[in-house]
Amino acid sequence: MKTIRIPYAEMRAEFTRILLKNNFSEEKAKKCAEIFATNSLEGIYSHGVYRFSRFVDYIRKGFVIPDAEPEKFSGAGAIEQWNGNLGPGPLNAAFCTGQAMKLASDNGIGCVAIANTNHWMRGGTYGWQAARKGFVFIGWTNTERNMPAWGAKESRLGNNPLVFAVPFGTEAIVLDFAMTQFSYGKIEALKTEGKELPFVGGFNKNNELTNRPDEILETMRGLPIGYWKGAGLSLLLDILATILSAGLSTSELSKREKEHGVSQVFIAIDLKKLKNYPSIESTISAIIDDFKASALISAETPVKYPGERVVYLREENLRRGIPVDQKVWEDIISM
């Protein structure tokens, strides 16, 4: 594998060019390209540059409909239900996050659930979107079957990524995690890079734990975080996403040729509505200061709060360019 570095502006422009060729309007192409390029800029290559070709393939196969718009079909107070109409997942998710913030501005809290949408790529994108504007964010999605219940031989659960985000100075604290020890995007990226997982991440066909990406991708049996706890959390996230959105469950999604039409939930809380709002920033800072005061096992591996590494990688990749496998990039620019 040969790694090259691509300037952010160049990557964004290439993504825009390709989306325009695939029936995106100029506005949608630019916004979607920005999400993919920013995910890559901030170090989430698995849900940025390494996922872009598959996104285009899904457009061409009709799983993602470029000009589809989300439609509201129900609302009650601070909660709304929307139909994503199989539109581009990142655009639908960005819209729902904005809508949840509008509801929160009026009610203190807002919840938008969307059915019939598509993969949102990096869930943390929407946590950053809300937190930078002063909102707490909680969001999750269901997926196709790719994780077994604890003690089961077959996958009947999704890895159902969950996101929490809180404003922190000019940046944010953002926790974005799948219910599997490693997201499948990360597993695929490591396979592309010819690397093994740093820890066991799933089961092989002999029901043995393994850190080999190819073996996990063969079985689609990712290891639940916290074993039975991650499996139980996945089940509840699927139930809540399905009933709140009136959409498809993991079981129903898995009957489709490819994963599309997922169900998602977006919750925003307006911190300005809270009585203790003036002291919230100092409260968070004190918590982080205490966290950072942890005695270290090794001085070479300092503790980092969720999202801290993003800030560092963003600055480095802006300066040096975004690292990407040369073959992957050549395939993209040939599209």
Kinemage of the C-alpha trace (Angstrom):
@kinemage 1
@onewidth
@group {chain A} dominant
@subgroup {mainchain}
@vectorlist {calphas} color= white
{ca met a 1} P 0.000 0.000 0.000
{ca lys a 2} L 1.294 3.443 -0.966
{ca thr a 3} L -0.144 6.413 0.912
{ca ile a 4} L -0.382 9.832 -0.712
{ca arg a 5} L -1.708 13.112 0.686
{ca ile a 6} L -4.518 15.011 -1.012
{ca pro a 7} L -5.324 18.650 -0.152
{ca tyr a 8} L -8.738 19.088 1.443
{ca ala a 9} L -9.948 21.497 -1.264
{ca glu a 10} L -8.916 19.060 -4.009
{ca met a 11} L -10.708 16.135 -2.365
{ca arg a 12} L -13.862 18.171 -1.847
{ca ala a 13} L -13.760 19.347 -5.478
{ca glu a 14} L -13.371 15.790 -6.794
{ca phe a 15} L -16.265 14.553 -4.687
{ca thr a 16} L -18.407 17.453 -5.932
{ca arg a 17} L -17.511 16.729 -9.562
{ca ile a 18} L -18.470 13.075 -9.247
{ca leu a 19} L -21.757 13.783 -7.466
{ca leu a 20} L -22.710 16.322 -10.134
{ca lys a 21} L -22.164 13.561 -12.712
{ca asn a 22} L -24.544 11.382 -10.711
{ca asn a 23} L -27.622 13.629 -10.758
{ca phe a 24} L -26.970 15.772 -7.671
{ca ser a 25} L -27.924 19.422 -7.811
{ca glu a 26} L -25.000 21.797 -7.362
{ca glu a 27} L -26.116 22.740 -3.843
{ca lys a 28} L -26.536 19.126 -2.713
{ca ala a 29} L -23.330 17.987 -4.393
{ca lys a 30} L -21.290 20.663 -2.625
{ca lys a 31} L -22.837 19.982 0.777
{ca cys a 32} L -22.502 16.205 0.529
{ca ala a 33} L -18.945 16.476 -0.800
{ca glu a 34} L -18.070 18.733 2.108
{ca ile a 35} L -19.326 16.151 4.619
{ca phe a 36} L -17.287 13.348 3.018
{ca ala a 37} L -14.162 15.515 2.725
{ca thr a 38} L -14.489 16.845 6.291
{ca asn a 39} L -14.897 13.329 7.679
{ca ser a 40} L -11.608 12.505 5.937
{ca leu a 41} L -9.946 15.735 7.068
{ca glu a 42} L -10.783 14.947 10.691
{ca gly a 43} L -9.333 11.452 10.557
{ca ile a 44} L -12.490 9.400 10.003
{ca tyr a 45} L -11.253 8.023 6.679
{ca ser a 46} L -13.422 4.909 7.019
{ca his a 47} L -16.564 7.037 6.666
{ca gly a 48} L -15.062 9.583 4.312
{ca val a 49} L -12.754 8.884 1.383
{ca tyr a 50} L -12.824 5.101 1.873
{ca arg a 51} L -16.641 4.989 1.822
{ca phe a 52} L -17.215 7.407 -1.065
{ca ser a 53} L -17.020 4.882 -3.927
{ca arg a 54} L -19.632 2.668 -2.275
{ca phe a 55} L -21.878 5.700 -1.787
{ca val a 56} L -21.692 6.416 -5.534
{ca asp a 57} L -22.372 2.750 -6.303
{ca tyr a 58} L -25.520 2.892 -4.152
{ca ile a 59} L -26.642 6.006 -6.039
{ca arg a 60} L -26.198 4.234 -9.371
{ca lys a 61} L -28.109 1.185 -8.096
{ca gly a 62} L -31.035 3.329 -6.948
{ca phe a 63} L -30.623 2.752 -3.211
{ca val a 64} L -29.822 6.458 -2.722
{ca ile a 65} L -32.021 8.963 -4.566
{ca pro a 66} L -30.083 12.223 -5.149
{ca asp a 67} L -33.022 14.632 -5.497
{ca ala a 68} L -35.230 13.163 -2.740
{ca glu a 69} L -36.277 15.501 0.069
{ca pro a 70} L -37.361 14.543 3.602
{ca glu a 71} L -41.081 14.945 4.355
{ca lys a 72} L -42.704 15.452 7.736
{ca phe a 73} L -45.647 13.137 8.339
{ca ser a 74} L -46.319 13.662 12.042
{ca gly a 75} L -45.538 16.024 14.903
{ca ala a 76} L -46.529 16.441 18.532
{ca gly a 77} L -44.932 19.189 20.587
{ca ala a 78} L -41.167 18.744 20.621
{ca ile a 79} L -41.120 15.500 18.613
{ca glu a 80} L -41.484 15.058 14.856
{ca gln a 81} L -41.505 12.079 12.492
{ca trp a 82} L -40.097 12.384 8.981
{ca asn a 83} L -39.801 10.209 5.877
{ca gly a 84} L -36.346 10.378 4.309
{ca asn a 85} L -37.610 9.119 0.925
{ca leu a 86} L -34.290 7.281 0.443
{ca gly a 87} L -32.452 10.576 0.020
{ca pro a 88} L -28.699 10.904 0.637
{ca gly a 89} L -28.113 9.877 4.253
{ca pro a 90} L -25.623 12.642 5.154
{ca leu a 91} L -27.941 15.357 3.823
{ca asn a 92} L -31.010 13.924 5.562
{ca ala a 93} L -29.053 13.647 8.815
{ca ala a 94} L -27.762 17.222 8.622
{ca phe a 95} L -31.321 18.398 7.972
{ca cys a 96} L -32.747 16.428 10.910
{ca thr a 97} L -30.063 17.787 13.222
{ca gly a 98} L -30.985 21.322 12.213
{ca gln a 99} L -34.675 20.581 12.682
{ca ala a 100} L -34.046 19.105 16.149
{ca met a 101} L -32.181 22.294 17.082
{ca lys a 102} L -35.117 24.421 15.907
{ca leu a 103} L -37.486 22.403 18.080
{ca ala a 104} L -35.087 22.688 21.016
{ca ser a 105} L -34.911 26.474 20.600
{ca asp a 106} L -38.682 26.584 21.034
{ca asn a 107} L -39.134 23.839 23.620
{ca gly a 108} L -35.791 23.362 25.351
{ca ile a 109} L -35.509 19.907 23.771
{ca gly a 110} L -36.280 18.642 20.285
{ca cys a 111} L -36.500 15.136 18.858
{ca val a 112} L -36.645 14.289 15.161
{ca ala a 113} L -36.995 10.662 14.094
{ca ile a 114} L -36.613 9.765 10.428
{ca ala a 115} L -37.589 6.590 8.605
{ca asn a 116} L -36.616 5.418 5.124
{ca thr a 117} L -33.276 7.220 5.056
{ca asn a 118} L -29.738 6.072 4.248
{ca his a 119} L -26.344 5.630 5.889
{ca trp a 120} L -25.335 8.881 7.589
{ca met a 121} L -21.638 7.981 7.232
{ca arg a 122} L -19.917 9.460 10.323
{ca gly a 123} L -22.492 10.007 13.039
{ca gly a 124} L -20.163 12.382 14.869
{ca thr a 125} L -20.622 14.880 12.030
{ca tyr a 126} L -24.034 15.785 13.407
{ca gly a 127} L -22.786 15.925 16.989
{ca trp a 128} L -20.222 18.527 15.912
{ca gln a 129} L -22.909 20.369 13.929
{ca ala a 130} L -25.134 20.781 16.985
{ca ala a 131} L -22.503 21.242 19.696
{ca arg a 132} L -20.739 24.046 17.850
{ca lys a 133} L -24.016 25.949 17.978
{ca gly a 134} L -24.435 25.432 21.709
{ca phe a 135} L -26.669 22.349 21.774
{ca val a 136} L -26.267 19.003 23.463
{ca phe a 137} L -26.789 16.267 20.881
{ca ile a 138} L -27.829 12.627 21.151
{ca gly a 139} L -28.428 10.598 18.014
{ca trp a 140} L -28.380 7.044 16.748
{ca thr a 141} L -29.178 4.868 13.763
{ca asn a 142} L -30.038 1.243 13.219
{ca thr a 143} L -28.265 -0.896 10.621
{ca glu a 144} L -28.499 -4.232 8.889
{ca arg a 145} L -27.596 -7.372 10.858
{ca asn a 146} L -23.854 -7.435 11.548
{ca met a 147} L -23.473 -8.374 15.223
{ca pro a 148} L -24.546 -11.439 17.227
{ca ala a 149} L -26.392 -11.402 20.508
{ca trp a 150} L -24.031 -12.518 23.268
{ca gly a 151} L -23.798 -16.290 23.061
{ca ala a 152} L -25.331 -16.515 19.578
{ca lys a 153} L -23.690 -17.976 16.462
{ca glu a 154} L -25.479 -15.753 13.949
{ca ser a 155} L -25.845 -11.999 13.648
{ca arg a 156} L -29.347 -10.684 14.293
{ca leu a 157} L -28.395 -7.296 15.765
{ca gly a 158} L -27.049 -4.178 14.082
{ca asn a 159} L -24.000 -2.328 15.363
{ca asn a 160} L -26.321 0.707 15.604
{ca pro a 161} L -23.930 3.681 16.111
{ca leu a 162} L -24.698 6.128 18.935
{ca val a 163} L -23.469 9.731 19.282
{ca phe a 164} L -23.261 12.086 22.271
{ca ala a 165} L -21.958 15.644 21.904
{ca val a 166} L -21.521 18.607 24.253
{ca pro a 167} L -20.182 22.111 23.475
{ca phe a 168} L -16.674 22.740 24.794
{ca gly a 169} L -15.146 26.157 24.187
{ca thr a 170} L -14.925 26.734 20.439
{ca glu a 171} L -14.924 22.980 19.805
{ca ala a 172} L -16.880 20.060 21.283
{ca ile a 173} L -16.684 16.808 23.197
{ca val a 174} L -18.066 14.190 20.813
{ca leu a 175} L -18.405 10.469 21.480
{ca asp a 176} L -19.287 8.527 18.331
{ca phe a 177} L -19.285 4.753 18.644
{ca ala a 178} L -20.770 1.630 17.138
{ca met a 179} L -22.019 -1.223 19.282
{ca thr a 180} L -19.286 -3.405 17.785
{ca gln a 181} L -15.777 -2.995 19.157
{ca phe a 182} L -14.790 -1.587 15.749
{ca ser a 183} L -17.106 -0.090 13.137
{ca tyr a 184} L -17.278 -2.016 9.882
{ca gly a 185} L -15.936 1.067 8.107
{ca lys a 186} L -12.837 0.898 10.307
{ca ile a 187} L -12.506 -2.849 9.746
{ca glu a 188} L -12.722 -2.338 5.973
{ca ala a 189} L -10.191 0.511 6.120
{ca leu a 190} L -7.702 -1.663 8.018
{ca lys a 191} L -8.183 -4.452 5.485
{ca thr a 192} L -7.443 -1.965 2.681
{ca glu a 193} L -4.314 -0.869 4.547
{ca gly a 194} L -3.201 -4.466 5.076
{ca lys a 195} L -3.339 -4.155 8.872
{ca glu a 196} L -4.819 -6.228 11.681
{ca leu a 197} L -7.091 -4.769 14.355
{ca pro a 198} L -5.206 -3.655 17.495
{ca phe a 199} L -7.583 -5.769 19.611
{ca val a 200} L -9.928 -8.664 18.841
{ca gly a 201} L -12.945 -7.291 17.013
{ca gly a 202} L -15.164 -10.188 15.991
{ca phe a 203} L -15.612 -13.876 15.346
{ca asn a 204} L -14.299 -16.032 12.518
{ca lys a 205} L -16.151 -18.942 10.924
{ca asn a 206} L -14.867 -21.269 13.667
{ca asn a 207} L -16.584 -19.140 16.368
{ca glu a 208} L -13.172 -17.904 17.554
{ca leu a 209} L -12.357 -14.302 18.441
{ca thr a 210} L -10.065 -12.715 15.861
{ca asn a 211} L -8.347 -9.442 15.015
{ca arg a 212} L -8.142 -10.194 11.288
{ca pro a 213} L -10.386 -7.857 9.258
{ca asp a 214} L -10.917 -10.386 6.448
{ca glu a 215} L -12.227 -13.025 8.849
{ca ile a 216} L -14.698 -10.625 10.486
{ca leu a 217} L -15.922 -9.331 7.123
{ca glu a 218} L -16.440 -12.929 6.017
{ca thr a 219} L -18.740 -13.759 8.931
{ca met a 220} L -20.191 -10.266 9.583
{ca arg a 221} L -20.054 -11.126 13.291
{ca gly a 222} L -18.546 -8.119 15.025
{ca leu a 223} L -17.778 -8.338 18.753
{ca pro a 224} L -20.323 -6.386 20.870
{ca ile a 225} L -18.763 -3.715 23.094
{ca gly a 226} L -19.047 -4.838 26.705
{ca tyr a 227} L -20.125 -8.267 25.435
{ca trp a 228} L -23.762 -8.766 26.609
{ca lys a 229} L -24.092 -5.082 27.542
{ca gly a 230} L -23.340 -3.875 24.015
{ca ala a 231} L -25.685 -6.471 22.578
{ca gly a 232} L -28.493 -5.336 24.888
{ca leu a 233} L -27.882 -1.662 24.095
{ca ser a 234} L -27.968 -2.439 20.370
{ca leu a 235} L -31.349 -4.134 20.753
{ca leu a 236} L -32.844 -1.156 22.597
{ca leu a 237} L -31.441 1.365 20.106
{ca asp a 238} L -33.035 -0.618 17.278
{ca ile a 239} L -36.379 -0.791 19.077
{ca leu a 240} L -36.378 2.949 19.825
{ca ala a 241} L -35.274 3.995 16.334
{ca thr a 242} L -37.947 1.778 14.790
{ca ile a 243} L -40.884 2.866 16.943
{ca leu a 244} L -39.988 6.579 17.131
{ca ser a 245} L -39.559 6.872 13.357
{ca ala a 246} L -42.265 4.361 12.382
{ca gly a 247} L -39.568 2.899 10.156
{ca leu a 248} L -37.834 -0.396 9.463
{ca ser a 249} L -36.082 -2.482 12.115
{ca thr a 250} L -32.704 -4.187 11.758
{ca ser a 251} L -34.519 -7.436 11.016
{ca glu a 252} L -36.566 -5.862 8.219
{ca leu a 253} L -33.592 -3.960 6.772
{ca ser a 254} L -31.645 -7.188 6.515
{ca lys a 255} L -34.174 -8.652 4.079
{ca arg a 256} L -33.124 -6.069 1.487
{ca glu a 257} L -30.443 -6.608 -1.140
{ca lys a 258} L -28.254 -3.901 0.413
{ca glu a 259} L -28.630 -1.774 3.537
{ca his a 260} L -30.903 1.172 2.765
{ca gly a 261} L -34.029 2.676 4.294
{ca val a 262} L -32.625 2.816 7.848
{ca ser a 263} L -34.267 4.480 10.873
{ca gln a 264} L -32.588 7.277 12.840
{ca val a 265} L -33.191 9.548 15.844
{ca phe a 266} L -31.823 13.060 16.468
{ca ile a 267} L -32.220 14.792 19.848
{ca ala a 268} L -31.032 18.328 20.632
{ca ile a 269} L -31.086 20.170 23.965
{ca asp a 270} L -30.742 23.952 24.102
{ca leu a 271} L -28.402 24.670 27.001
{ca lys a 272} L -29.411 28.327 27.000
{ca lys a 273} L -32.807 27.267 28.370
{ca leu a 274} L -31.260 25.867 31.553
{ca lys a 275} L -31.097 27.906 34.750
{ca asn a 276} L -27.447 26.969 35.275
{ca tyr a 277} L -26.438 27.973 31.738
{ca pro a 278} L -23.984 30.718 32.866
{ca ser a 279} L -21.902 28.166 34.781
{ca ile a 280} L -22.051 25.247 32.348
{ca glu a 281} L -18.809 26.050 30.500
{ca ser a 282} L -16.802 26.279 33.724
{ca thr a 283} L -18.429 23.080 35.003
{ca ile a 284} L -17.399 21.160 31.883
{ca ser a 285} L -13.883 22.622 32.037
{ca ala a 286} L -13.503 21.491 35.652
{ca ile a 287} L -14.606 17.972 34.751
{ca ile a 288} L -12.132 17.818 31.860
{ca asp a 289} L -9.322 19.226 34.003
{ca asp a 290} L -9.908 16.480 36.562
{ca phe a 291} L -10.062 13.888 33.771
{ca lys a 292} L -6.755 15.136 32.359
{ca ala a 293} L -5.123 14.918 35.795
{ca ser a 294} L -5.252 11.114 35.613
{ca ala a 295} L -2.013 9.331 36.520
{ca leu a 296} L -0.706 7.826 33.283
{ca ile a 297} L 0.467 4.299 32.588
{ca ser a 298} L 2.846 5.793 30.010
{ca ala a 299} L 3.744 9.420 29.354
{ca glu a 300} L 3.674 8.591 25.640
{ca thr a 301} L -0.059 7.839 25.736
{ca pro a 302} L -1.883 10.747 27.424
{ca val a 303} L -5.610 10.417 28.048
{ca lys a 304} L -7.800 12.245 25.559
{ca tyr a 305} L -11.453 13.187 25.845
{ca pro a 306} L -13.744 12.075 22.988
{ca gly a 307} L -13.230 14.347 20.003
{ca glu a 308} L -9.890 15.770 21.148
{ca arg a 309} L -7.923 13.833 18.548
{ca val a 310} L -10.183 15.245 15.830
{ca val a 311} L -8.921 18.764 16.468
{ca tyr a 312} L -5.289 17.655 16.128
{ca leu a 313} L -5.892 15.626 12.948
{ca arg a 314} L -7.907 18.422 11.370
{ca glu a 315} L -4.991 20.825 11.760
{ca glu a 316} L -2.395 18.278 10.609
{ca asn a 317} L -4.352 17.211 7.531
{ca leu a 318} L -5.074 20.792 6.546
{ca arg a 319} L -1.367 21.453 6.659
{ca arg a 320} L -0.068 18.245 5.053
{ca gly a 321} L -3.029 16.943 3.076
{ca ile a 322} L -5.367 14.030 3.786
{ca pro a 323} L -3.654 10.594 3.766
{ca val a 324} L -5.255 8.087 1.418
{ca asp a 325} L -4.266 4.869 -0.311
{ca gln a 326} L -3.044 5.794 -3.794
{ca lys a 327} L -5.072 3.045 -5.491
{ca val a 328} L -8.260 4.169 -3.717
{ca trp a 329} L -7.688 7.748 -4.841
{ca glu a 330} L -6.919 6.726 -8.426
{ca asp a 331} L -10.182 4.774 -8.517
{ca ile a 332} L -12.069 7.827 -7.253
{ca ile a 333} L -10.625 10.329 -9.729
{ca ser a 334} L -11.361 7.917 -12.587
{ca met a 335} L -15.091 7.946 -11.761
